[in-house]
Amino acid sequence: MWGAELAAALGADGTAGRIYEVEPSGPFEDDPNVTDKKLPGNPTGSYRSRHPLRVVREVLGWPPHAPEVLGGMLASLALLREQGRDVIED
């Protein structure tokens, strides 16, 4: 949910984000941009792969975070950017 909400909030058109259930076609790993260094383990269920993903279904009716919670996350991201710490690990 976080990714969809942040993408929508940071996007220019303001449309709601979408969440898809996907199936990997090859190896995948925990996404280091949100796991281990920032959160222990993988509580967000965030992964990445260099291989294609097959969309199984769109997840509909997910409950959004409260506006103040989303605002707090956006403020945290802005602070990281200000500090030059908004690094994406490849």
HTML snippet that shows the backbone in 3Dmol.js (N, CA, C, O; Angstrom):
<script src="https://3Dmol.org/build/3Dmol-min.js"></script>
<div id="view" style="width:600px;height:400px;position:relative"></div>
<script>
const pdb = `
ATOM      1  N   MET A   1       0.816  -1.202   0.000  1.00  0.00           N
ATOM      2  CA  MET A   1       0.000   0.000   0.000  1.00  0.00           C
ATOM      3  C   MET A   1       0.853   1.256   0.000  1.00  0.00           C
ATOM      4  O   MET A   1       0.524   2.234  -0.671  1.00  0.00           O
ATOM      5  N   TRP A   2       1.965   1.231   0.763  1.00  0.00           N
ATOM      6  CA  TRP A   2       2.799   2.421   0.835  1.00  0.00           C
ATOM      7  C   TRP A   2       3.258   2.875  -0.539  1.00  0.00           C
ATOM      8  O   TRP A   2       3.164   4.056  -0.872  1.00  0.00           O
ATOM      9  N   GLY A   3       3.755   1.935  -1.337  1.00  0.00           N
ATOM     10  CA  GLY A   3       4.269   2.289  -2.657  1.00  0.00           C
ATOM     11  C   GLY A   3       3.213   2.942  -3.528  1.00  0.00           C
ATOM     12  O   GLY A   3       3.486   3.945  -4.189  1.00  0.00           O
ATOM     13  N   ALA A   4       2.017   2.388  -3.536  1.00  0.00           N
ATOM     14  CA  ALA A   4       0.933   2.940  -4.354  1.00  0.00           C
ATOM     15  C   ALA A   4       0.536   4.326  -3.860  1.00  0.00           C
ATOM     16  O   ALA A   4       0.318   5.235  -4.662  1.00  0.00           O
ATOM     17  N   GLU A   5       0.443   4.488  -2.546  1.00  0.00           N
ATOM     18  CA  GLU A   5       0.043   5.785  -1.996  1.00  0.00           C
ATOM     19  C   GLU A   5       1.113   6.847  -2.215  1.00  0.00           C
ATOM     20  O   GLU A   5       0.799   7.987  -2.559  1.00  0.00           O
ATOM     21  N   LEU A   6       2.368   6.479  -2.018  1.00  0.00           N
ATOM     22  CA  LEU A   6       3.443   7.453  -2.219  1.00  0.00           C
ATOM     23  C   LEU A   6       3.580   7.823  -3.695  1.00  0.00           C
ATOM     24  O   LEU A   6       3.802   8.987  -4.026  1.00  0.00           O
ATOM     25  N   ALA A   7       3.450   6.840  -4.576  1.00  0.00           N
ATOM     26  CA  ALA A   7       3.531   7.134  -6.012  1.00  0.00           C
ATOM     27  C   ALA A   7       2.418   8.096  -6.421  1.00  0.00           C
ATOM     28  O   ALA A   7       2.647   9.020  -7.201  1.00  0.00           O
ATOM     29  N   ALA A   8       1.221   7.879  -5.899  1.00  0.00           N
ATOM     30  CA  ALA A   8       0.101   8.768  -6.225  1.00  0.00           C
ATOM     31  C   ALA A   8       0.329  10.161  -5.652  1.00  0.00           C
ATOM     32  O   ALA A   8       0.062  11.160  -6.320  1.00  0.00           O
ATOM     33  N   ALA A   9       0.824  10.231  -4.406  1.00  0.00           N
ATOM     34  CA  ALA A   9       1.045  11.525  -3.762  1.00  0.00           C
ATOM     35  C   ALA A   9       2.167  12.312  -4.428  1.00  0.00           C
ATOM     36  O   ALA A   9       2.114  13.540  -4.495  1.00  0.00           O
ATOM     37  N   LEU A  10       3.177  11.608  -4.919  1.00  0.00           N
ATOM     38  CA  LEU A  10       4.321  12.277  -5.533  1.00  0.00           C
ATOM     39  C   LEU A  10       4.142  12.492  -7.030  1.00  0.00           C
ATOM     40  O   LEU A  10       4.908  13.232  -7.647  1.00  0.00           O
ATOM     41  N   GLY A  11       3.134  11.852  -7.617  1.00  0.00           N
ATOM     42  CA  GLY A  11       2.884  11.973  -9.051  1.00  0.00           C
ATOM     43  C   GLY A  11       2.208  13.288  -9.382  1.00  0.00           C
ATOM     44  O   GLY A  11       1.626  13.951  -8.524  1.00  0.00           O
ATOM     45  N   ALA A  12       2.301  13.640 -10.643  1.00  0.00           N
ATOM     46  CA  ALA A  12       1.767  14.930 -11.084  1.00  0.00           C
ATOM     47  C   ALA A  12       0.253  14.910 -11.278  1.00  0.00           C
ATOM     48  O   ALA A  12      -0.401  15.938 -11.105  1.00  0.00           O
ATOM     49  N   ASP A  13      -0.314  13.758 -11.636  1.00  0.00           N
ATOM     50  CA  ASP A  13      -1.734  13.761 -11.985  1.00  0.00           C
ATOM     51  C   ASP A  13      -2.671  13.487 -10.815  1.00  0.00           C
ATOM     52  O   ASP A  13      -3.879  13.688 -10.944  1.00  0.00           O
ATOM     53  N   GLY A  14      -2.146  13.031  -9.670  1.00  0.00           N
ATOM     54  CA  GLY A  14      -2.966  12.844  -8.477  1.00  0.00           C
ATOM     55  C   GLY A  14      -3.919  11.661  -8.524  1.00  0.00           C
ATOM     56  O   GLY A  14      -4.785  11.539  -7.658  1.00  0.00           O
ATOM     57  N   THR A  15      -3.782  10.790  -9.510  1.00  0.00           N
ATOM     58  CA  THR A  15      -4.660   9.612  -9.575  1.00  0.00           C
ATOM     59  C   THR A  15      -4.245   8.610  -8.502  1.00  0.00           C
ATOM     60  O   THR A  15      -3.094   8.586  -8.068  1.00  0.00           O
ATOM     61  N   ALA A  16      -5.185   7.802  -8.092  1.00  0.00           N
ATOM     62  CA  ALA A  16      -4.919   6.794  -7.056  1.00  0.00           C
ATOM     63  C   ALA A  16      -3.916   5.770  -7.559  1.00  0.00           C
ATOM     64  O   ALA A  16      -3.914   5.406  -8.735  1.00  0.00           O
ATOM     65  N   GLY A  17      -3.065   5.313  -6.652  1.00  0.00           N
ATOM     66  CA  GLY A  17      -2.110   4.275  -7.002  1.00  0.00           C
ATOM     67  C   GLY A  17      -2.809   2.932  -7.152  1.00  0.00           C
ATOM     68  O   GLY A  17      -3.937   2.752  -6.694  1.00  0.00           O
ATOM     69  N   ARG A  18      -2.140   2.008  -7.788  1.00  0.00           N
ATOM     70  CA  ARG A  18      -2.689   0.667  -7.981  1.00  0.00           C
ATOM     71  C   ARG A  18      -1.747  -0.349  -7.364  1.00  0.00           C
ATOM     72  O   ARG A  18      -0.533  -0.150  -7.315  1.00  0.00           O
ATOM     73  N   ILE A  19      -2.324  -1.428  -6.900  1.00  0.00           N
ATOM     74  CA  ILE A  19      -1.543  -2.515  -6.331  1.00  0.00           C
ATOM     75  C   ILE A  19      -1.858  -3.776  -7.114  1.00  0.00           C
ATOM     76  O   ILE A  19      -3.020  -4.100  -7.357  1.00  0.00           O
ATOM     77  N   TYR A  20      -0.797  -4.490  -7.509  1.00  0.00           N
ATOM     78  CA  TYR A  20      -0.971  -5.721  -8.268  1.00  0.00           C
ATOM     79  C   TYR A  20      -0.317  -6.889  -7.538  1.00  0.00           C
ATOM     80  O   TYR A  20       0.767  -6.754  -6.971  1.00  0.00           O
ATOM     81  N   GLU A  21      -0.982  -8.020  -7.560  1.00  0.00           N
ATOM     82  CA  GLU A  21      -0.365  -9.264  -7.116  1.00  0.00           C
ATOM     83  C   GLU A  21       0.361  -9.817  -8.326  1.00  0.00           C
ATOM     84  O   GLU A  21      -0.230  -9.958  -9.397  1.00  0.00           O
ATOM     85  N   VAL A  22       1.640 -10.133  -8.163  1.00  0.00           N
ATOM     86  CA  VAL A  22       2.445 -10.596  -9.284  1.00  0.00           C
ATOM     87  C   VAL A  22       3.114 -11.932  -8.956  1.00  0.00           C
ATOM     88  O   VAL A  22       3.228 -12.332  -7.797  1.00  0.00           O
ATOM     89  N   GLU A  23       3.544 -12.590 -10.002  1.00  0.00           N
ATOM     90  CA  GLU A  23       4.241 -13.870  -9.879  1.00  0.00           C
ATOM     91  C   GLU A  23       5.579 -13.742 -10.597  1.00  0.00           C
ATOM     92  O   GLU A  23       5.607 -13.385 -11.775  1.00  0.00           O
ATOM     93  N   PRO A  24       6.685 -14.022  -9.920  1.00  0.00           N
ATOM     94  CA  PRO A  24       7.994 -13.876 -10.572  1.00  0.00           C
ATOM     95  C   PRO A  24       8.239 -14.986 -11.594  1.00  0.00           C
ATOM     96  O   PRO A  24       7.766 -16.112 -11.436  1.00  0.00           O
ATOM     97  N   SER A  25       8.986 -14.647 -12.638  1.00  0.00           N
ATOM     98  CA  SER A  25       9.355 -15.651 -13.645  1.00  0.00           C
ATOM     99  C   SER A  25      10.795 -16.117 -13.453  1.00  0.00           C
ATOM    100  O   SER A  25      11.286 -16.967 -14.196  1.00  0.00           O
ATOM    101  N   GLY A  26      11.461 -15.558 -12.458  1.00  0.00           N
ATOM    102  CA  GLY A  26      12.850 -15.912 -12.184  1.00  0.00           C
ATOM    103  C   GLY A  26      13.189 -15.543 -10.760  1.00  0.00           C
ATOM    104  O   GLY A  26      12.299 -15.273  -9.953  1.00  0.00           O
ATOM    105  N   PRO A  27      14.469 -15.530 -10.448  1.00  0.00           N
ATOM    106  CA  PRO A  27      14.887 -15.208  -9.088  1.00  0.00           C
ATOM    107  C   PRO A  27      14.460 -13.802  -8.669  1.00  0.00           C
ATOM    108  O   PRO A  27      14.350 -12.898  -9.498  1.00  0.00           O
ATOM    109  N   PHE A  28      14.223 -13.637  -7.366  1.00  0.00           N
ATOM    110  CA  PHE A  28      13.898 -12.329  -6.801  1.00  0.00           C
ATOM    111  C   PHE A  28      14.544 -12.242  -5.429  1.00  0.00           C
ATOM    112  O   PHE A  28      14.943 -13.251  -4.848  1.00  0.00           O
ATOM    113  N   GLU A  29      14.642 -10.998  -4.914  1.00  0.00           N
ATOM    114  CA  GLU A  29      15.291 -10.777  -3.619  1.00  0.00           C
ATOM    115  C   GLU A  29      14.540  -9.705  -2.852  1.00  0.00           C
ATOM    116  O   GLU A  29      13.751  -8.951  -3.421  1.00  0.00           O
ATOM    117  N   ASP A  30      14.798  -9.647  -1.542  1.00  0.00           N
ATOM    118  CA  ASP A  30      14.245  -8.558  -0.748  1.00  0.00           C
ATOM    119  C   ASP A  30      14.735  -7.238  -1.320  1.00  0.00           C
ATOM    120  O   ASP A  30      15.889  -7.137  -1.737  1.00  0.00           O
ATOM    121  N   ASP A  31      13.886  -6.237  -1.344  1.00  0.00           N
ATOM    122  CA  ASP A  31      14.272  -4.913  -1.839  1.00  0.00           C
ATOM    123  C   ASP A  31      15.060  -4.190  -0.753  1.00  0.00           C
ATOM    124  O   ASP A  31      14.487  -3.833   0.276  1.00  0.00           O
ATOM    125  N   PRO A  32      16.367  -3.962  -0.955  1.00  0.00           N
ATOM    126  CA  PRO A  32      17.186  -3.340   0.092  1.00  0.00           C
ATOM    127  C   PRO A  32      16.831  -1.886   0.366  1.00  0.00           C
ATOM    128  O   PRO A  32      17.271  -1.322   1.368  1.00  0.00           O
ATOM    129  N   ASN A  33      16.040  -1.271  -0.508  1.00  0.00           N
ATOM    130  CA  ASN A  33      15.654   0.119  -0.281  1.00  0.00           C
ATOM    131  C   ASN A  33      14.637   0.252   0.849  1.00  0.00           C
ATOM    132  O   ASN A  33      14.468   1.340   1.400  1.00  0.00           O
ATOM    133  N   VAL A  34      13.961  -0.836   1.200  1.00  0.00           N
ATOM    134  CA  VAL A  34      12.977  -0.769   2.291  1.00  0.00           C
ATOM    135  C   VAL A  34      13.174  -1.865   3.329  1.00  0.00           C
ATOM    136  O   VAL A  34      12.430  -1.924   4.307  1.00  0.00           O
ATOM    137  N   THR A  35      14.154  -2.724   3.135  1.00  0.00           N
ATOM    138  CA  THR A  35      14.359  -3.814   4.092  1.00  0.00           C
ATOM    139  C   THR A  35      15.772  -3.779   4.667  1.00  0.00           C
ATOM    140  O   THR A  35      16.660  -3.115   4.133  1.00  0.00           O
ATOM    141  N   ASP A  36      15.955  -4.489   5.735  1.00  0.00           N
ATOM    142  CA  ASP A  36      17.223  -4.687   6.421  1.00  0.00           C
ATOM    143  C   ASP A  36      17.853  -3.391   6.929  1.00  0.00           C
ATOM    144  O   ASP A  36      17.938  -3.198   8.141  1.00  0.00           O
ATOM    145  N   LYS A  37      18.295  -2.504   6.049  1.00  0.00           N
ATOM    146  CA  LYS A  37      18.940  -1.272   6.504  1.00  0.00           C
ATOM    147  C   LYS A  37      17.929  -0.297   7.104  1.00  0.00           C
ATOM    148  O   LYS A  37      18.250   0.441   8.035  1.00  0.00           O
ATOM    149  N   LYS A  38      16.723  -0.297   6.574  1.00  0.00           N
ATOM    150  CA  LYS A  38      15.709   0.635   7.061  1.00  0.00           C
ATOM    151  C   LYS A  38      14.689  -0.044   7.966  1.00  0.00           C
ATOM    152  O   LYS A  38      14.206   0.563   8.922  1.00  0.00           O
ATOM    153  N   LEU A  39      14.362  -1.286   7.672  1.00  0.00           N
ATOM    154  CA  LEU A  39      13.413  -2.063   8.473  1.00  0.00           C
ATOM    155  C   LEU A  39      13.980  -3.470   8.618  1.00  0.00           C
ATOM    156  O   LEU A  39      14.372  -4.069   7.617  1.00  0.00           O
ATOM    157  N   PRO A  40      14.036  -4.015   9.824  1.00  0.00           N
ATOM    158  CA  PRO A  40      14.585  -5.369   9.977  1.00  0.00           C
ATOM    159  C   PRO A  40      13.705  -6.415   9.298  1.00  0.00           C
ATOM    160  O   PRO A  40      12.483  -6.406   9.444  1.00  0.00           O
ATOM    161  N   GLY A  41      14.335  -7.303   8.564  1.00  0.00           N
ATOM    162  CA  GLY A  41      13.582  -8.335   7.840  1.00  0.00           C
ATOM    163  C   GLY A  41      12.903  -7.751   6.625  1.00  0.00           C
ATOM    164  O   GLY A  41      13.463  -6.883   5.956  1.00  0.00           O
ATOM    165  N   ASN A  42      11.711  -8.213   6.332  1.00  0.00           N
ATOM    166  CA  ASN A  42      10.954  -7.697   5.192  1.00  0.00           C
ATOM    167  C   ASN A  42       9.479  -7.560   5.582  1.00  0.00           C
ATOM    168  O   ASN A  42       8.629  -8.243   5.010  1.00  0.00           O
ATOM    169  N   PRO A  43       9.163  -6.689   6.544  1.00  0.00           N
ATOM    170  CA  PRO A  43       7.771  -6.566   6.990  1.00  0.00           C
ATOM    171  C   PRO A  43       6.836  -6.007   5.923  1.00  0.00           C
ATOM    172  O   PRO A  43       5.625  -6.215   5.998  1.00  0.00           O
ATOM    173  N   THR A  44       7.377  -5.301   4.932  1.00  0.00           N
ATOM    174  CA  THR A  44       6.527  -4.723   3.893  1.00  0.00           C
ATOM    175  C   THR A  44       6.261  -5.695   2.756  1.00  0.00           C
ATOM    176  O   THR A  44       5.414  -5.425   1.905  1.00  0.00           O
ATOM    177  N   GLY A  45       6.967  -6.821   2.723  1.00  0.00           N
ATOM    178  CA  GLY A  45       6.800  -7.761   1.614  1.00  0.00           C
ATOM    179  C   GLY A  45       7.262  -7.145   0.309  1.00  0.00           C
ATOM    180  O   GLY A  45       6.633  -7.350  -0.729  1.00  0.00           O
ATOM    181  N   SER A  46       8.368  -6.382   0.348  1.00  0.00           N
ATOM    182  CA  SER A  46       8.889  -5.693  -0.832  1.00  0.00           C
ATOM    183  C   SER A  46      10.035  -6.493  -1.439  1.00  0.00           C
ATOM    184  O   SER A  46      10.988  -6.861  -0.752  1.00  0.00           O
ATOM    185  N   TYR A  47       9.925  -6.752  -2.722  1.00  0.00           N
ATOM    186  CA  TYR A  47      10.918  -7.556  -3.431  1.00  0.00           C
ATOM    187  C   TYR A  47      11.299  -6.862  -4.726  1.00  0.00           C
ATOM    188  O   TYR A  47      10.640  -5.916  -5.159  1.00  0.00           O
ATOM    189  N   ARG A  48      12.379  -7.347  -5.342  1.00  0.00           N
ATOM    190  CA  ARG A  48      12.757  -6.859  -6.663  1.00  0.00           C
ATOM    191  C   ARG A  48      13.353  -8.011  -7.454  1.00  0.00           C
ATOM    192  O   ARG A  48      13.839  -8.997  -6.898  1.00  0.00           O
ATOM    193  N   SER A  49      13.299  -7.854  -8.774  1.00  0.00           N
ATOM    194  CA  SER A  49      13.800  -8.885  -9.678  1.00  0.00           C
ATOM    195  C   SER A  49      14.213  -8.243 -10.989  1.00  0.00           C
ATOM    196  O   SER A  49      13.658  -7.223 -11.399  1.00  0.00           O
ATOM    197  N   ARG A  50      15.177  -8.841 -11.631  1.00  0.00           N
ATOM    198  CA  ARG A  50      15.571  -8.393 -12.974  1.00  0.00           C
ATOM    199  C   ARG A  50      14.782  -9.146 -14.041  1.00  0.00           C
ATOM    200  O   ARG A  50      14.929  -8.891 -15.236  1.00  0.00           O
ATOM    201  N   HIS A  51      13.951 -10.071 -13.594  1.00  0.00           N
ATOM    202  CA  HIS A  51      13.175 -10.903 -14.513  1.00  0.00           C
ATOM    203  C   HIS A  51      11.743 -10.388 -14.596  1.00  0.00           C
ATOM    204  O   HIS A  51      11.269  -9.713 -13.682  1.00  0.00           O
ATOM    205  N   PRO A  52      11.054 -10.705 -15.690  1.00  0.00           N
ATOM    206  CA  PRO A  52       9.665 -10.241 -15.825  1.00  0.00           C
ATOM    207  C   PRO A  52       8.771 -10.786 -14.715  1.00  0.00           C
ATOM    208  O   PRO A  52       9.021 -11.849 -14.148  1.00  0.00           O
ATOM    209  N   LEU A  53       7.735 -10.030 -14.429  1.00  0.00           N
ATOM    210  CA  LEU A  53       6.717 -10.449 -13.473  1.00  0.00           C
ATOM    211  C   LEU A  53       5.402 -10.613 -14.212  1.00  0.00           C
ATOM    212  O   LEU A  53       5.078  -9.822 -15.097  1.00  0.00           O
ATOM    213  N   ARG A  54       4.650 -11.630 -13.853  1.00  0.00           N
ATOM    214  CA  ARG A  54       3.331 -11.834 -14.459  1.00  0.00           C
ATOM    215  C   ARG A  54       2.294 -11.283 -13.495  1.00  0.00           C
ATOM    216  O   ARG A  54       2.257 -11.664 -12.325  1.00  0.00           O
ATOM    217  N   VAL A  55       1.446 -10.378 -13.995  1.00  0.00           N
ATOM    218  CA  VAL A  55       0.381  -9.821 -13.165  1.00  0.00           C
ATOM    219  C   VAL A  55      -0.691 -10.889 -12.998  1.00  0.00           C
ATOM    220  O   VAL A  55      -1.246 -11.390 -13.976  1.00  0.00           O
ATOM    221  N   VAL A  56      -0.973 -11.229 -11.749  1.00  0.00           N
ATOM    222  CA  VAL A  56      -1.986 -12.229 -11.436  1.00  0.00           C
ATOM    223  C   VAL A  56      -3.344 -11.558 -11.302  1.00  0.00           C
ATOM    224  O   VAL A  56      -4.345 -12.041 -11.832  1.00  0.00           O
ATOM    225  N   ARG A  57      -3.366 -10.430 -10.581  1.00  0.00           N
ATOM    226  CA  ARG A  57      -4.622  -9.692 -10.412  1.00  0.00           C
ATOM    227  C   ARG A  57      -4.329  -8.313  -9.840  1.00  0.00           C
ATOM    228  O   ARG A  57      -3.269  -8.084  -9.258  1.00  0.00           O
ATOM    229  N   GLU A  58      -5.266  -7.410 -10.008  1.00  0.00           N
ATOM    230  CA  GLU A  58      -5.191  -6.124  -9.332  1.00  0.00           C
ATOM    231  C   GLU A  58      -5.870  -6.275  -7.974  1.00  0.00           C
ATOM    232  O   GLU A  58      -6.944  -6.868  -7.873  1.00  0.00           O
ATOM    233  N   VAL A  59      -5.249  -5.744  -6.948  1.00  0.00           N
ATOM    234  CA  VAL A  59      -5.822  -5.790  -5.597  1.00  0.00           C
ATOM    235  C   VAL A  59      -6.726  -4.568  -5.459  1.00  0.00           C
ATOM    236  O   VAL A  59      -6.260  -3.431  -5.535  1.00  0.00           O
ATOM    237  N   LEU A  60      -8.000  -4.807  -5.259  1.00  0.00           N
ATOM    238  CA  LEU A  60      -8.979  -3.726  -5.169  1.00  0.00           C
ATOM    239  C   LEU A  60      -9.466  -3.568  -3.733  1.00  0.00           C
ATOM    240  O   LEU A  60      -9.434  -4.519  -2.951  1.00  0.00           O
ATOM    241  N   GLY A  61      -9.905  -2.389  -3.400  1.00  0.00           N
ATOM    242  CA  GLY A  61     -10.527  -2.150  -2.105  1.00  0.00           C
ATOM    243  C   GLY A  61      -9.575  -2.159  -0.928  1.00  0.00           C
ATOM    244  O   GLY A  61      -9.988  -2.432   0.200  1.00  0.00           O
ATOM    245  N   TRP A  62      -8.291  -1.862  -1.175  1.00  0.00           N
ATOM    246  CA  TRP A  62      -7.351  -1.827  -0.057  1.00  0.00           C
ATOM    247  C   TRP A  62      -7.571  -0.546   0.743  1.00  0.00           C
ATOM    248  O   TRP A  62      -7.841   0.512   0.174  1.00  0.00           O
ATOM    249  N   PRO A  63      -7.452  -0.652   2.079  1.00  0.00           N
ATOM    250  CA  PRO A  63      -7.698   0.525   2.921  1.00  0.00           C
ATOM    251  C   PRO A  63      -6.502   1.474   2.906  1.00  0.00           C
ATOM    252  O   PRO A  63      -5.393   1.058   3.239  1.00  0.00           O
ATOM    253  N   PRO A  64      -6.695   2.719   2.534  1.00  0.00           N
ATOM    254  CA  PRO A  64      -5.576   3.671   2.517  1.00  0.00           C
ATOM    255  C   PRO A  64      -5.167   4.058   3.929  1.00  0.00           C
ATOM    256  O   PRO A  64      -5.953   3.940   4.869  1.00  0.00           O
ATOM    257  N   HIS A  65      -3.931   4.520   4.070  1.00  0.00           N
ATOM    258  CA  HIS A  65      -3.466   5.058   5.347  1.00  0.00           C
ATOM    259  C   HIS A  65      -4.168   6.389   5.598  1.00  0.00           C
ATOM    260  O   HIS A  65      -4.600   7.057   4.659  1.00  0.00           O
ATOM    261  N   ALA A  66      -4.276   6.763   6.857  1.00  0.00           N
ATOM    262  CA  ALA A  66      -4.871   8.052   7.208  1.00  0.00           C
ATOM    263  C   ALA A  66      -4.025   9.176   6.616  1.00  0.00           C
ATOM    264  O   ALA A  66      -2.806   9.032   6.518  1.00  0.00           O
ATOM    265  N   PRO A  67      -4.636  10.286   6.220  1.00  0.00           N
ATOM    266  CA  PRO A  67      -3.889  11.396   5.616  1.00  0.00           C
ATOM    267  C   PRO A  67      -2.709  11.867   6.457  1.00  0.00           C
ATOM    268  O   PRO A  67      -1.661  12.204   5.906  1.00  0.00           O
ATOM    269  N   GLU A  68      -2.858  11.897   7.783  1.00  0.00           N
ATOM    270  CA  GLU A  68      -1.741  12.364   8.622  1.00  0.00           C
ATOM    271  C   GLU A  68      -0.585  11.369   8.620  1.00  0.00           C
ATOM    272  O   GLU A  68       0.571  11.774   8.745  1.00  0.00           O
ATOM    273  N   VAL A  69      -0.874  10.080   8.482  1.00  0.00           N
ATOM    274  CA  VAL A  69       0.182   9.058   8.405  1.00  0.00           C
ATOM    275  C   VAL A  69       0.940   9.210   7.087  1.00  0.00           C
ATOM    276  O   VAL A  69       2.171   9.193   7.064  1.00  0.00           O
ATOM    277  N   LEU A  70       0.189   9.360   5.988  1.00  0.00           N
ATOM    278  CA  LEU A  70       0.813   9.566   4.679  1.00  0.00           C
ATOM    279  C   LEU A  70       1.618  10.864   4.676  1.00  0.00           C
ATOM    280  O   LEU A  70       2.718  10.912   4.125  1.00  0.00           O
ATOM    281  N   GLY A  71       1.079  11.908   5.285  1.00  0.00           N
ATOM    282  CA  GLY A  71       1.796  13.182   5.379  1.00  0.00           C
ATOM    283  C   GLY A  71       3.108  13.040   6.133  1.00  0.00           C
ATOM    284  O   GLY A  71       4.110  13.653   5.765  1.00  0.00           O
ATOM    285  N   GLY A  72       3.103  12.232   7.186  1.00  0.00           N
ATOM    286  CA  GLY A  72       4.326  11.979   7.941  1.00  0.00           C
ATOM    287  C   GLY A  72       5.374  11.273   7.106  1.00  0.00           C
ATOM    288  O   GLY A  72       6.557  11.604   7.178  1.00  0.00           O
ATOM    289  N   MET A  73       4.944  10.296   6.308  1.00  0.00           N
ATOM    290  CA  MET A  73       5.885   9.581   5.441  1.00  0.00           C
ATOM    291  C   MET A  73       6.440  10.526   4.372  1.00  0.00           C
ATOM    292  O   MET A  73       7.633  10.483   4.075  1.00  0.00           O
ATOM    293  N   LEU A  74       5.602  11.366   3.800  1.00  0.00           N
ATOM    294  CA  LEU A  74       6.078  12.328   2.798  1.00  0.00           C
ATOM    295  C   LEU A  74       7.066  13.317   3.418  1.00  0.00           C
ATOM    296  O   LEU A  74       8.045  13.701   2.778  1.00  0.00           O
ATOM    297  N   ALA A  75       6.814  13.729   4.656  1.00  0.00           N
ATOM    298  CA  ALA A  75       7.741  14.638   5.346  1.00  0.00           C
ATOM    299  C   ALA A  75       9.082  13.940   5.585  1.00  0.00           C
ATOM    300  O   ALA A  75      10.137  14.557   5.444  1.00  0.00           O
ATOM    301  N   SER A  76       9.041  12.663   5.945  1.00  0.00           N
ATOM    302  CA  SER A  76      10.279  11.896   6.151  1.00  0.00           C
ATOM    303  C   SER A  76      11.072  11.783   4.857  1.00  0.00           C
ATOM    304  O   SER A  76      12.295  11.921   4.854  1.00  0.00           O
ATOM    305  N   LEU A  77      10.365  11.531   3.757  1.00  0.00           N
ATOM    306  CA  LEU A  77      11.042  11.439   2.458  1.00  0.00           C
ATOM    307  C   LEU A  77      11.658  12.785   2.067  1.00  0.00           C
ATOM    308  O   LEU A  77      12.763  12.831   1.525  1.00  0.00           O
ATOM    309  N   ALA A  78      10.947  13.873   2.341  1.00  0.00           N
ATOM    310  CA  ALA A  78      11.463  15.208   2.021  1.00  0.00           C
ATOM    311  C   ALA A  78      12.727  15.499   2.841  1.00  0.00           C
ATOM    312  O   ALA A  78      13.678  16.088   2.327  1.00  0.00           O
ATOM    313  N   LEU A  79      12.737  15.092   4.101  1.00  0.00           N
ATOM    314  CA  LEU A  79      13.904  15.287   4.950  1.00  0.00           C
ATOM    315  C   LEU A  79      15.102  14.489   4.436  1.00  0.00           C
ATOM    316  O   LEU A  79      16.223  14.998   4.403  1.00  0.00           O
ATOM    317  N   LEU A  80      14.867  13.244   4.036  1.00  0.00           N
ATOM    318  CA  LEU A  80      15.944  12.431   3.458  1.00  0.00           C
ATOM    319  C   LEU A  80      16.515  13.095   2.210  1.00  0.00           C
ATOM    320  O   LEU A  80      17.731  13.134   2.020  1.00  0.00           O
ATOM    321  N   ARG A  81      15.636  13.616   1.365  1.00  0.00           N
ATOM    322  CA  ARG A  81      16.083  14.290   0.133  1.00  0.00           C
ATOM    323  C   ARG A  81      16.903  15.525   0.484  1.00  0.00           C
ATOM    324  O   ARG A  81      17.943  15.777  -0.123  1.00  0.00           O
ATOM    325  N   GLU A  82      16.438  16.292   1.459  1.00  0.00           N
ATOM    326  CA  GLU A  82      17.131  17.500   1.912  1.00  0.00           C
ATOM    327  C   GLU A  82      18.534  17.176   2.419  1.00  0.00           C
ATOM    328  O   GLU A  82      19.468  17.951   2.214  1.00  0.00           O
ATOM    329  N   GLN A  83      18.679  16.023   3.084  1.00  0.00           N
ATOM    330  CA  GLN A  83      19.942  15.586   3.653  1.00  0.00           C
ATOM    331  C   GLN A  83      20.817  14.825   2.649  1.00  0.00           C
ATOM    332  O   GLN A  83      21.935  14.423   2.971  1.00  0.00           O
ATOM    333  N   GLY A  84      20.296  14.630   1.430  1.00  0.00           N
ATOM    334  CA  GLY A  84      21.026  13.884   0.423  1.00  0.00           C
ATOM    335  C   GLY A  84      21.073  12.396   0.704  1.00  0.00           C
ATOM    336  O   GLY A  84      21.964  11.696   0.222  1.00  0.00           O
ATOM    337  N   ARG A  85      20.120  11.912   1.480  1.00  0.00           N
ATOM    338  CA  ARG A  85      20.080  10.504   1.861  1.00  0.00           C
ATOM    339  C   ARG A  85      18.972   9.732   1.170  1.00  0.00           C
ATOM    340  O   ARG A  85      18.638   8.628   1.600  1.00  0.00           O
ATOM    341  N   ASP A  86      18.391  10.284   0.109  1.00  0.00           N
ATOM    342  CA  ASP A  86      17.309   9.609  -0.611  1.00  0.00           C
ATOM    343  C   ASP A  86      17.895   8.740  -1.733  1.00  0.00           C
ATOM    344  O   ASP A  86      17.577   8.921  -2.908  1.00  0.00           O
ATOM    345  N   VAL A  87      18.741   7.812  -1.348  1.00  0.00           N
ATOM    346  CA  VAL A  87      19.480   6.984  -2.281  1.00  0.00           C
ATOM    347  C   VAL A  87      18.694   5.721  -2.607  1.00  0.00           C
ATOM    348  O   VAL A  87      18.166   5.061  -1.712  1.00  0.00           O
ATOM    349  N   ILE A  88      18.620   5.389  -3.889  1.00  0.00           N
ATOM    350  CA  ILE A  88      18.012   4.141  -4.329  1.00  0.00           C
ATOM    351  C   ILE A  88      19.159   3.174  -4.649  1.00  0.00           C
ATOM    352  O   ILE A  88      20.016   3.468  -5.482  1.00  0.00           O
ATOM    353  N   GLU A  89      19.163   2.033  -3.985  1.00  0.00           N
ATOM    354  CA  GLU A  89      20.204   1.040  -4.224  1.00  0.00           C
ATOM    355  C   GLU A  89      19.827   0.156  -5.399  1.00  0.00           C
ATOM    356  O   GLU A  89      18.738  -0.418  -5.433  1.00  0.00           O
ATOM    357  N   ASP A  90      20.732   0.050  -6.362  1.00  0.00           N
ATOM    358  CA  ASP A  90      20.488  -0.815  -7.531  1.00  0.00           C
ATOM    359  C   ASP A  90      21.067  -2.190  -7.295  1.00  0.00           C
ATOM    360  O   ASP A  90      20.965  -3.059  -8.160  1.00  0.00           O
TER     361      ASP A  90
END
`;
const viewer = $3Dmol.createViewer("view");
viewer.addModel(pdb, "pdb");
viewer.setStyle({}, {cartoon: {color: "spectrum"}});
viewer.zoomTo();
viewer.render();
</script>
